[in-house]
Amino acid sequence: MFSILNNVNVEALRHLYWDEEKTLGQIANIYGTNPQAVGRRLKNANIPRRSNRESHVVFYRKKPRHVFEKEELEKLYWQERRSIAKIAQVYKVSYTAIYWAMKRLGIPKRSKSTAQERDKNPNWTGGRFKNSSGYIQVHTPHHPYAMKHGYALEHRLVMEKRLGRYLVPWEKVHHINGIKDDNRPENLLLVSQLNHTLRGEFCANCSLRKDIMLLSQEIKQLREQLQYKLEFERIPKINVN
């Protein structure tokens, strides 16, 4: 198969590859072809290829290395309280590059307790944000039922403050007007899981239909619980003595 590289002078290829230390991809871009074709042309022209070690040295010698100043990194990390990920965004490098730069420059990392002092961080949003479902989440790391990363739903916290106790996971808080981020106490109603599901499925104006369906489902649930209790009582008990 004819290749555009067949008309390229062998010495020109040798010069690009060995003298200018260009990669196969860079040579391919020059001639408007692909790296595989360049590799075949080098082989046919008996031009030796670099070893893996030589290619590695060439790659990292040509790749510009970012120079990090210790004072600047310390300022971003300790004074401005930015995370390593945020600092990486500032320098437009990877998280790993910042991590190893700090390690190389002897910049100590914050402890977990110190890292939680986020109120001094300019990127800290105050620990309150709206999640993808439309609910408000609040940073409460010491809450016994906090979710991952120490957040809890604000409407549950408001209900707990009203009741003076923690809500157990199976208790649900319903937004009466259907607006998920309206967490005024008067807009919240503590309901069961079944009640919460039914209220979400039916329209806000069908209150009578909701009540009928709710009673029907609760009766069914009570019957199932009673049946289970009767069956459980017939199961022989294990004598632990």
C-alpha positions as CSV (number, residue, x, y, z in Angstrom):
1,M,0.0,0.0,0.0
2,F,1.4,3.4,-1.0
3,S,2.2,5.8,1.9
4,I,3.1,9.5,1.8
5,L,6.1,8.6,3.8
6,N,7.6,6.6,1.0
7,N,8.7,9.9,-0.7
8,V,10.2,11.3,2.5
9,N,14.0,11.4,2.6
10,V,15.4,8.8,5.0
11,E,17.9,11.3,6.4
12,A,15.1,13.8,7.1
13,L,13.2,11.1,9.1
14,R,16.4,10.2,11.0
15,H,17.0,13.9,11.8
16,L,13.4,14.3,13.1
17,Y,13.5,11.2,15.2
18,W,17.0,11.2,16.6
19,D,18.4,14.7,16.4
20,E,15.2,16.6,17.2
21,E,13.9,13.8,19.5
22,K,10.4,13.9,18.1
23,T,7.9,11.2,18.9
24,L,6.1,9.1,16.2
25,G,3.0,11.0,16.8
26,Q,4.7,14.4,16.3
27,I,6.3,13.1,13.1
28,A,2.9,11.8,11.9
29,N,1.4,15.3,12.5
30,I,4.1,16.8,10.3
31,Y,3.3,14.6,7.4
32,G,-0.4,14.2,7.9
33,T,-0.4,10.5,8.6
34,N,-0.6,8.2,11.7
35,P,2.1,7.0,14.2
36,Q,1.8,3.4,13.0
37,A,2.8,4.4,9.4
38,V,5.8,6.3,10.8
39,G,6.9,3.3,12.7
40,R,6.7,1.1,9.6
41,R,8.6,3.6,7.6
42,L,11.4,3.8,10.2
43,K,11.6,0.0,10.1
44,N,11.7,-0.2,6.3
45,A,14.4,2.5,6.2
46,N,16.5,0.6,8.8
47,I,16.3,3.5,11.3
48,P,16.7,2.1,14.8
49,R,14.0,2.9,17.4
50,R,14.6,4.3,20.8
51,S,14.4,1.8,23.7
52,N,11.6,2.2,26.3
53,R,14.1,3.8,28.7
54,E,15.3,6.3,26.1
55,S,11.7,7.1,25.1
56,H,10.9,7.7,28.8
57,V,13.8,10.1,29.2
58,V,12.9,12.0,26.1
59,F,9.3,12.4,27.1
60,Y,10.0,13.7,30.6
61,R,12.9,15.9,29.4
62,K,10.6,17.7,26.9
63,K,7.6,17.8,29.3
64,P,7.7,21.1,31.2
65,R,7.6,20.6,35.0
66,H,5.7,23.0,37.1
67,V,7.8,24.8,39.7
68,F,5.9,25.2,43.0
69,E,7.0,27.8,45.6
70,K,6.8,26.6,49.2
71,E,5.6,30.0,50.5
72,E,2.7,30.1,47.9
73,L,1.6,26.5,48.6
74,E,1.7,27.1,52.4
75,K,-0.4,30.3,51.9
76,L,-3.0,28.5,49.9
77,Y,-3.2,25.4,52.1
78,W,-2.7,26.9,55.6
79,Q,-3.7,30.5,55.5
80,E,-6.6,30.3,52.9
81,R,-7.5,26.8,54.1
82,R,-7.9,25.5,50.5
83,S,-8.0,21.7,49.9
84,I,-5.4,20.0,47.8
85,A,-8.0,19.5,45.0
86,K,-8.8,23.3,45.0
87,I,-5.0,24.1,44.9
88,A,-4.7,21.7,41.9
89,Q,-7.4,23.7,40.1
90,V,-5.5,26.9,40.7
91,Y,-2.3,25.5,39.2
92,K,-4.2,23.5,36.5
93,V,-2.4,20.3,37.5
94,S,-3.4,17.0,39.0
95,Y,-4.2,16.3,42.7
96,T,-1.2,14.0,42.8
97,A,1.2,16.8,41.6
98,I,0.2,19.0,44.5
99,Y,0.3,16.2,47.0
100,W,3.8,15.2,46.1
101,A,5.0,18.8,45.8
102,M,3.8,19.4,49.4
103,K,5.5,16.3,50.5
104,R,8.7,17.2,48.7
105,L,8.7,20.8,50.1
106,G,8.0,19.5,53.7
107,I,4.5,21.2,54.0
108,P,2.6,19.2,56.7
109,K,-1.0,18.2,56.0
110,R,-3.9,19.3,58.2
111,S,-5.2,16.8,60.7
112,K,-8.8,15.7,60.4
113,S,-9.9,17.9,63.3
114,T,-8.1,20.9,61.8
115,A,-9.5,20.3,58.3
116,Q,-13.0,20.6,59.7
117,E,-12.4,24.2,60.6
118,R,-14.0,25.2,57.3
119,D,-15.5,28.5,58.4
120,K,-12.2,30.2,57.5
121,N,-12.1,28.7,54.1
122,P,-13.1,31.2,51.3
123,N,-14.5,28.3,49.3
124,W,-16.7,27.1,52.2
125,T,-20.4,27.6,51.5
126,G,-21.4,27.6,55.1
127,G,-22.2,23.9,55.2
128,R,-25.6,24.4,53.5
129,F,-26.5,23.5,49.9
130,K,-29.3,22.1,47.8
131,N,-28.8,18.6,46.5
132,S,-29.8,17.2,43.2
133,S,-33.2,16.1,44.5
134,G,-34.0,19.7,45.6
135,Y,-33.6,19.2,49.4
136,I,-31.4,21.4,51.6
137,Q,-28.5,19.6,53.3
138,V,-26.7,21.0,56.3
139,H,-23.2,20.0,57.5
140,T,-23.8,18.4,60.9
141,P,-20.9,15.9,61.4
142,H,-21.9,15.1,65.0
143,H,-25.5,14.1,64.2
144,P,-26.0,10.4,65.0
145,Y,-27.9,9.9,61.7
146,A,-25.7,12.1,59.5
147,M,-25.2,10.9,56.0
148,K,-22.0,10.5,54.2
149,H,-19.5,13.4,54.7
150,G,-21.4,14.5,57.8
151,Y,-24.5,16.1,56.2
152,A,-28.2,15.8,57.3
153,L,-31.4,17.0,55.6
154,E,-32.4,20.4,56.9
155,H,-36.2,19.6,57.1
156,R,-35.4,16.7,59.4
157,L,-33.2,18.9,61.6
158,V,-36.1,21.5,61.8
159,M,-38.5,18.7,62.9
160,E,-36.1,17.4,65.5
161,K,-35.8,20.9,67.0
162,R,-39.6,21.2,67.1
163,L,-40.0,17.7,68.8
164,G,-36.9,18.0,71.0
165,R,-35.6,14.6,70.0
166,Y,-33.8,12.9,67.1
167,L,-35.8,11.3,64.3
168,V,-35.3,7.6,63.7
169,P,-34.4,6.7,60.1
170,W,-37.9,5.3,59.3
171,E,-39.7,8.5,60.3
172,K,-40.5,10.8,57.4
173,V,-41.0,14.6,57.2
174,H,-43.5,15.7,54.6
175,H,-43.5,19.2,52.9
176,I,-47.1,20.2,53.0
177,N,-47.0,22.6,50.1
178,G,-44.7,20.3,48.1
179,I,-41.8,22.7,47.9
180,K,-38.8,20.7,49.0
181,D,-36.6,23.6,50.1
182,D,-39.4,25.3,52.1
183,N,-38.4,24.1,55.6
184,R,-40.5,26.5,57.7
185,P,-41.8,24.5,60.8
186,E,-45.4,25.2,59.8
187,N,-44.8,23.6,56.4
188,L,-43.5,20.3,57.8
189,L,-45.5,17.3,58.9
190,L,-44.1,14.2,60.6
191,V,-45.6,11.1,58.9
192,S,-44.9,7.4,58.5
193,Q,-43.1,5.9,55.5
194,L,-46.5,4.7,54.1
195,N,-48.1,8.1,54.7
196,H,-45.2,9.9,53.0
197,T,-45.3,7.7,50.0
198,L,-49.1,8.2,49.5
199,R,-48.9,11.9,49.9
200,G,-46.2,12.1,47.3
201,E,-48.1,9.9,44.8
202,F,-51.4,11.8,44.8
203,C,-52.1,15.4,44.0
204,A,-52.3,18.0,46.7
205,N,-56.0,18.7,46.2
206,C,-57.2,15.1,46.6
207,S,-57.1,15.0,50.4
208,L,-60.2,12.7,50.8
209,R,-58.7,10.2,48.3
210,K,-55.4,10.3,50.2
211,D,-57.2,9.5,53.5
212,I,-59.1,6.6,52.0
213,M,-56.1,5.1,50.4
214,L,-54.0,5.7,53.5
215,L,-56.6,3.9,55.8
216,S,-56.8,1.1,53.3
217,Q,-53.1,0.6,53.2
218,E,-52.7,0.8,57.0
219,I,-55.5,-1.8,57.5
220,K,-53.7,-4.1,55.1
221,Q,-50.4,-3.5,56.9
222,L,-52.0,-4.2,60.3
223,R,-53.5,-7.5,59.0
224,E,-50.1,-8.6,57.7
225,Q,-48.5,-7.7,61.0
226,L,-51.2,-9.6,62.9
227,Q,-50.8,-12.7,60.6
228,Y,-47.1,-12.6,61.2
229,K,-47.5,-12.4,64.9
230,L,-49.9,-15.4,65.0
231,E,-47.5,-17.4,62.9
232,F,-44.6,-16.5,65.0
233,E,-46.4,-17.6,68.2
234,R,-46.8,-21.1,66.7
235,I,-43.1,-21.4,66.0
236,P,-41.5,-23.7,68.7
237,K,-39.2,-21.7,71.0
238,I,-35.6,-22.7,71.6
239,N,-34.8,-23.8,75.1
240,V,-31.6,-21.9,76.1
241,N,-31.2,-23.7,79.4
